Amino acid sequence: MLLVVGPIALTVFVLAYRRRLSSPATGMGVLFGSLFILWVLMTDAMKMLPQGIFQILLIPALLASILFGLPFVLTAAVLCVHHVFRTADVHEVLRR
């Protein structure tokens, strides 16, 4: 019985509060998106570097782009924590 009622109750809860869940979902999306972009820069871009003189020129540019993206990842993490763990935005009983 629990295997049937549990997912149905969770689905009803999410559908009832989906308007209030947009901010936490956006926060999580921004965090995962920024981490994905930073991961692509760190792994795939290093594999695709050409050999020779271009490598000497492109490695500092790649490192600069990673250092440029790092504050955005940290900001996304702060925004994610701010929006995702604000339970008062999700449930009315927790407001006070």
Secondary structure, 3 states (H helix, E strand, C coil): CHHHHHHHHHHHHHHHCCCCCHHHHHHHHHHHHHHHHHHHHHHHHHHCCCCCHHHHHHHHHHHHHHHHHHHHHHHHHHHHHHHHCCHHHCCHHHCC
